[in-house]
């Protein structure tokens, strides 16, 4: 594959590489010529240079993985996630945000100047700007343990709509608030907000929220996306060709946010002001 995105010979770290969007990101980066370090709790089947077991619920596992990863690192893709039930709100919040944040911050010293990190949030994080005050104390925590303790002590604030939405709202907030810190070392930080996507987690989403609710989050492209349709934009975000893009949330949602913002979505009346 022609490497127009500048990944040939670069070191890419991908979490959640065993399935879904993470698997597709790992595949694409490998095909573009990157040396891929794949991280997941499950075995990784896509061709990569290195595969390491990672448990984002376990701070010790995160620290051990960071120590094992060779530097320099050029791109980090945080794709691992939980769908909510059957996992608890706290487990979902840890894997989707607290653990993911801990890993990315742990890897930051190994990322080269001009490198980039991208993480998967979700269309479920819509309206995150209006919830900055609610989650400011969580964003102010500095360690894995402090983040977990705040969630445990404030469940009514942390999880009013469940751990999944909380984690996606906060991931959007963290990217916007932290890009300046990462930028001090020359590293870009962005996130992706996918619309409904055909991954292994989709049956859980449909069961938990109801298939009608999930389908109501579709945009003008009225179908679920394929994981590769989310992976390619994420690969672009971390490409050196996107060197002036940081602190951004890229909505890959088939037009959902645009319709929602302009009142043209037939299923929602949502004030984003």
Steps between C-alpha positions, in 0.01 A plus 500: 500500500634847413599683818366848426431548873862465610493182711783307331748389766317684778406342835125489566346379826138381478276401792192286443683341207325162525169612351288779358646840425827424677556190289439700184734778613773242568443339160511828312812623680673167427405518133635856485837373619486590870651287775187431705495419871156352564349511850194304612375266770410251225727342237573718197464329163583781258869508391704729728862525611429460873199396708475565875221411741341807661232527769380860525318419825835434666742787564788254544428348158502845341833591661652165397391548139639854488832367625505226230432730205813602317549863417483706295125483439355703215126439533271372774146381424279451807222275369420264789160536661205346683132545402357537850288208628577220571798695634444741788497876457831520684666231287378673186625838620840356589563322170353770276655798675706460818710208378525640149617835637755330724647307207520803270661717767740218581604471137532876444873515589567230238320682217721691260460872437257522211325182611132467579239321707139435411232341715151372432221686674145469358201682364357426845724782625291764324451809715824451693560875510195549724632248754846645563414614853364157595817316410760765582594316824558176308709678237702654784600158636856411413524126558310182420415453867379858545272468198350174626455643851313804367261282300440274800434798728275686253292243309204736469719754320717252312230267367164677466457342156733202547871437476512485122368849435702642788821358356433643155404844628813514714727373222387791281561740788840354580623528142393864478654583837821298464611574145698800626691285751584243233584779259778619729691186400402529133235227513154546351187363676161444337196278533249330273124504561361206302137446421344153538751247369484127429739375767478217751360749752198595290270220630564624854415857399178386334402294803586768755357804326256341257564455129261785420705739714824394332349537154368842598865610532559442129559798275414562138713196409233282651694183579750372754859570402757231441796498745738585215295814429592617850857371492605694192406843642683409821810400305476834320481691829834356614666542162776763473296635208257630765776686684288810579205309646486463878243530778229401253206261513441351156139390457477196273126460538344515155381857555332445839658799679434735209134402490474521877665843512269647239176341619465291186532160669150351515556310822650764725427844638830577670635841597877513454525871578 
